[in-house]
Amino acid sequence: MTDVPAKAATPSASSGSVLLTLMKLRTFIALIAVLIFFSIAAPNFLSTANLILMSKHVALNAFLAMGMTFVIITGGIDLSVGSIVGLCGMVAGYLVLNGIDLQIGYTIYFNVFEIALITLAVGILIGAVNGLLITRLNVAPFIATLGVLYVARGLALLSSDGRTFPNLVGKPELGTTGFGFLGAGRLLGLPVAIWILIVVALGAAYLAKYTPLGRHIFAVGGNERASRISGVRVNMVKMFVYMFSGFCAAIVGLIISSELMASHPATGESFELNAIAAAVLGGTSMSGGRGTIGGTIVGAFVIGILSDGLVMMGVSSFWQMVIKGLVIIVAVVVDQAQRRLQSRVTLMQMAKAG
Amino acid sequence: MSAAAEREIILKLEDISKVYSGTVAVKRANFEVRKGAVNVLVGENGAGKSTLMKIIAGVERPTAGRILLEGEEVSFSSSADAVNRGIGMVFQELNLFGNMSVAENIFATREITNRFGKIDRKEQENRAAEFLERLQAGIRPDMLVEDLRIGQQQLVEIAKAVSLDARILIMDEPTSALSAAEVEILFKVIADLKARGVAIVYISHRLEELIRIGDYITVLRDGRITGQEEMKNVDTQWIVRQMIGSDAKDFAKADGHLPGEEIFRAEEICLPRATGGLAVDHVSLSLRAGEILGIYGLMGAGRSELFDCIMGRHGHSTGAIFIGGIKVTERDTTRRIRRGLALIPEDRQREGLVSILSVASNLTLASLSRFARLFHIRGADERQAVTRMVRELAIKVADPAQEVSSLSGGNQQKVVIGKALLTEPKVLLMDEPSRGIDVGAKADVFRTMRKLSRDGLGILFATSDLDEVMALSDRIAVMSNGKLTGMFDRAEATEAILVAASALGHGPAPHGEHRP
């Protein structure tokens, strides 16, 4: 799952290359393994209803993990996504219920489409704050986004005094109805959330592979100094990845509020950890420069299916945490083993070539 | 210190070889180190001196061969091993912890502790003060290393090595950042150590320095030992002959094309140093299309810093640059590259390449926008450009999708050059373009430089290699201590003139002026 464009293990039938290929496909193999395991161990696991339900769960984490992947590839980290989810949910809920009071006895109400746009803008804006702290003020990404984590969560709680915005059905006379479409609506039999995931994932994968910006994201993570000298606008690239991460988090905030038809200020707590886990499981290297959107999505599916499947089997949630932790550790251990094997194979090839 | 006749051999290397992935750094070297003497090791950049010393100091393990310490075969598994056997080393690149005090650095890994295992700071600082006293550097043991000048840091490194009470002390370019006065003090310390029977291995580029303090000299060329003599039997010419060899280097010949109009001009470039003074001191120069202007200077002369200023890497530099007579107002690297400047940095690993990306991605990194329509990279165009560069620069790579780190040094350098060329520059800045690459690749790089100049590019290249600058340049600029100290046509330049100009303002000459 490294991004080195198809550094295909040469077809020499040495056992090293076969093992290497297996290791590269490890996340995919893990996905198939959990699918097979649960379809045997958990009744109804393979039913369409269950699969759709699970993919909705997975989608939420997958959005965050995609944003996180780009951030991690540049060598950073974004701890604030969970709070952005919460805050954006509150923004959407507030706008549906209250609109914006202009203080002159007149209140603007927005339709659902406008609300979604405003909410996304808020997510991007918070991402931009992260980016500015990191690029302009030279705050370490861990610290900057940790600070924003608290600030955004605090703002979410302040917006309602800690209460939930309930019953977001809206009023037909104000044109604010239809908020439930994002979370509960369906197109061609699939939930809208899944369609959005497909669109965003394809877009992100395209960006990573076929655009200068995508290439620059990898270059910055691989060697920031060399990128700068090559004329890559490093600060702009970093701004983008944090803004994209904020954008993804805003989508999640919208979907959750829409699903529940309510906004709760504590929504999204510790989501950032799941997102990091999915990215790492999908082969993203915490030291930057390596990772793929496809790998991250598969990673999110492994984590999601694992937890839903274990619930269906009736495994206690305490054990679920233990298992999830072990899976992540094993993934990284295999990743390291793969790197070592890879460099050994490369050296051997070089020695053979003379 | 007369009677240098037959001093006892304390350390002997027999048929030592060291192979790195892709390159052979040392080939079957035999080297003897004598007690109570300064054993000088000399060679050009990349000749294998540092590798050989790292083998003695236990940092690297030889691929083949034997090390005999006082007649007994030894093998060091780590530098701590070598230290235990009485071998200390002053490294060329500073191995200090900037966040710790001078005393803590000197006693790192051998901390003085009391009965309860608590570090005895007082004692450490007192002992450190003794060593520092001998170096007369005015460094207090409780100062933080990162607050010291580079020269002072080098002295701390030396104090650290001396404090080991080593029987064999290796000094790799210990004077590269020292002022004339500091060099004198170091030489006194060396004389003192010699009198106490310590064997000193001394590496330096500065021939006059070597001749002054050396007792025995060994010359390395391309990983092989080409000469071993007592210093009193040799002169500068002998050393240079052994270093360069009879087989003159393959410098591509000038083709006699005449340079065109002025394509680049720098005016009054200044760059303040963090520690005060100027790293680049009012440098002005002009370059014509199709001209190769060599910038010669010792380490720390300000060549790389000048290039950094030209590329817009330092926001606080001052001065003006002109391309084709038009002033460049853009201050950031990205837009300066677009205006037609390109830099091949000195440090390939840290500044030239993204080592985990493929050869192809590295080649097109600086010029991606040329292959993109709106935001889409046109794969066919990109591949075509990559193939063209691989062919033109003779980059030896089976598949451009291979990771760039799997290439040899010379081929990696060609990738860096290819990356710069794909931006279609008008002016190419090359900082030590032949550093650390093998002979064949060097010849390729030089040939490429000739070809580019024929095509009308202006090339500014910085080097500390005299032969290179003499053989390749149409004109030669000399820098010393941040200033431009000379500008010569190739016809009038001689090695002596260049060396003299490069020593103005610093260097080890006993009566030279003191560095600010």
Interface residues (C-beta under 8 A of the other chain):
Chain A: V4 P5 A6 K7 Y210 T211 P212 L213 R215 H216 F218 A219 G222 N223 R225 A226 S227 R228 I229 S230 G231 V232 R233 G289 R290 T346 L347 Q349 M350 A353
Chain B: S21 G22 M311 R313 T333 T334 I337 R338 L343 P345 R350 E351 G352 L353 V354 S355 I356 L357 S358 A360 S361 T364 L365 A366 L368 S369 A372 F375 H376 I377 G379 A398 A401 Q402 E403 S406 K419 T423
